[in-house]
């Protein structure tokens, strides 16, 4: 969809803590797309501008997740362009 994406496994962070993942995103200018609510308190306490997109879909296959997520992506981009750094998608 015109944006590069990395999985935590692609950068050696598959078993890393949320703090390590958050730090990596902050250092490299990446957003975090997650189904893990643990990033909310980390986002609130950190003064960085890391964008966290919290997907509230529950357990689902990759196919189901993408079918749900892809139509929402333009709205997510608009929220980011408006300056939102924490986006909760239900």
C-alpha positions in Angstrom: 0.0 0.0 0.0 3.0 2.3 -0.6 4.6 2.0 2.8 7.4 -0.2 4.0 6.7 -2.5 6.9 8.9 -4.6 9.1 8.0 -7.4 11.4 9.8 -7.6 14.7 11.3 -10.8 13.6 12.8 -9.1 10.6 14.9 -6.9 12.9 15.8 -9.5 15.6 13.2 -8.4 18.1 10.8 -11.4 17.9 11.3 -12.2 21.6 12.2 -8.7 22.7 10.4 -6.8 25.4 7.8 -4.1 24.6 10.3 -1.5 25.8 13.0 -2.8 23.4 10.5 -2.7 20.5 9.3 0.8 21.5 12.9 2.0 21.8 13.8 0.5 18.3 10.7 2.3 16.8 11.7 5.6 18.4 15.3 5.4 17.3 14.4 4.5 13.7 11.3 6.6 13.1 9.0 3.7 12.8 5.3 3.4 13.9 4.1 0.3 15.8 1.1 -1.6 14.7 0.1 -4.0 17.5 -2.7 -6.0 19.0 -1.0 -5.7 22.4 -2.5 -3.2 24.8 0.7 -3.1 26.8 2.0 -0.3 24.4 -0.6 2.1 25.7 1.0 2.9 29.1 4.5 2.9 27.5 3.2 5.4 24.9 1.8 7.6 27.6 4.9 7.7 29.8 7.4 8.2 27.0 7.8 11.7 25.6 8.6 10.5 22.1 6.5 10.8 19.1 6.3 7.1 18.3 3.1 6.4 16.5 1.2 3.4 18.1 -1.7 1.9 16.2 -3.6 -0.5 18.5 -5.7 -3.0 16.6 -8.6 -4.3 18.7 -9.6 -7.3 16.6 -8.7 -10.1 19.0 -7.4 -13.4 17.8 -7.7 -13.8 14.1 -5.8 -15.2 11.1 -3.5 -13.0 9.1 -6.1 -13.2 6.2 -9.0 -12.0 8.4 -6.8 -9.3 10.0 -5.7 -7.9 6.6 -9.3 -8.0 5.3 -10.4 -5.9 8.3 -7.3 -3.6 8.3 -6.8 -2.7 4.7 -10.0 -0.7 4.3 -9.2 1.2 7.5 -5.7 2.2 6.4 -6.6 5.5 4.6 -8.4 6.7 7.7 -5.4 5.7 9.9 -3.1 7.6 7.6 -5.4 10.7 7.9 -5.3 10.5 11.7 -1.5 10.3 11.6 -1.4 13.3 9.2 -3.6 15.2 11.7 -0.9 14.6 14.4 -2.3 11.6 16.3 0.4 9.4 17.8 -1.9 6.9 19.5 -4.7 5.4 17.4 -7.1 2.7 18.7 -8.9 0.8 15.9 -12.0 -1.2 16.9 
